[in-house]
Amino acid sequence: MNIDSEKTLEIIERMKLAKIGEYDKWESIIKKIQNEETLNLAELEYYSRLTRIYKNSTVTNRSKIYHTKLSEQDEKPPCKECGEDSLYYCNMNDEYYCTIHVVGHDENEI
């Protein structure tokens, strides 16, 4: 798999700055990319799973800043509140929610 190293490193640096993901994992991935080493499957999955959540996402009208609608390809972990399949990711508390519980779960939402 060929990747655009410069663009990938830029994305990872942004994720690190935003404190998204695990610092040590990002450092390991950065080193491999800089040394032109091939990323293993777990590293590729980690990168793609986190970047897919934050990239070009649509948000609900009632919660413009905090919630990202998951795509058909995204994993659907259980809703934090009820356990049903989630449809939204909340970047305020790093949790997943269904349509019913996506708004109003955090006191910072207004």
C-alpha positions in Angstrom: 0.0 0.0 0.0 1.5 3.3 -1.1 0.8 6.3 1.1 1.5 10.0 0.7 4.1 10.2 3.6 4.0 14.0 3.9 0.2 14.2 4.0 0.0 11.3 6.4 2.6 12.8 8.8 0.7 16.1 8.7 -2.6 14.4 9.6 -0.9 12.4 12.5 0.7 15.6 13.9 -2.8 17.2 13.9 -4.2 14.2 15.7 -1.4 14.3 18.3 -1.9 18.0 18.9 -5.6 17.5 19.4 -4.7 14.7 21.8 -6.7 12.2 19.7 -5.4 8.7 20.0 -2.4 7.4 21.9 0.8 9.4 21.8 3.1 6.3 21.8 1.2 4.7 18.9 1.5 7.9 16.9 5.2 8.2 17.6 5.8 4.6 16.5 3.9 5.1 13.3 5.7 8.4 12.6 9.1 6.8 13.0 8.2 4.0 10.6 6.9 6.4 8.0 10.0 8.6 8.3 12.2 5.5 8.0 10.1 4.4 5.0 9.2 1.2 6.8 6.0 -0.6 6.1 3.2 -0.2 8.7 1.8 -3.4 10.0 -1.9 -4.2 9.8 -2.7 -3.1 13.3 -1.0 0.3 12.7 -2.9 0.8 9.4 -6.2 -0.1 11.1 -5.5 2.3 14.1 -4.7 5.1 11.7 -7.6 4.6 9.4 -10.1 4.0 12.2 -9.3 7.3 14.0 -8.9 9.4 10.9 -12.1 8.1 9.3 -14.0 9.4 12.4 -12.6 12.9 12.2 -12.3 13.4 8.4 -15.0 15.1 6.3 -17.8 14.2 8.6 -21.4 15.4 8.7 -22.8 16.6 12.0 -26.3 16.9 13.3 -28.0 20.3 13.4 -28.6 20.2 17.1 -25.0 19.4 18.0 -22.8 21.1 15.4 -19.5 20.9 17.2 -19.4 17.6 19.1 -21.0 14.8 17.1 -19.9 13.0 14.0 -22.2 10.7 12.2 -20.6 7.3 11.6 -20.3 6.1 8.0 -21.5 2.7 6.8 -17.9 1.5 6.9 -17.3 2.6 10.5 -17.5 0.1 13.3 -20.7 0.7 15.4 -19.8 0.2 19.1 -22.7 0.0 21.5 -24.3 3.3 22.6 -22.9 4.3 26.0 -26.4 4.9 27.4 -28.5 2.0 26.1 -26.2 -0.5 24.4 -27.9 -0.3 21.0 -25.8 0.1 17.8 -24.3 3.6 17.8 -24.7 6.0 14.9 -22.7 9.0 16.3 -19.3 9.6 17.8 -18.9 12.4 20.4 -15.4 14.0 20.5 -16.1 15.7 23.8 -16.0 12.5 25.8 -14.7 9.9 23.3 -17.9 7.9 23.4 -20.5 6.5 20.9 -24.2 7.2 21.0 -27.4 6.1 19.2 -29.8 8.6 17.6 -31.9 8.9 20.8 -29.0 9.6 23.2 -26.6 11.6 21.0 -27.8 15.0 22.2 -28.0 16.0 25.8 -25.6 13.5 27.4 -23.0 16.2 28.2 -23.5 19.3 30.4 -21.2 21.3 28.0 -23.6 20.9 25.1 -25.8 23.9 24.5 
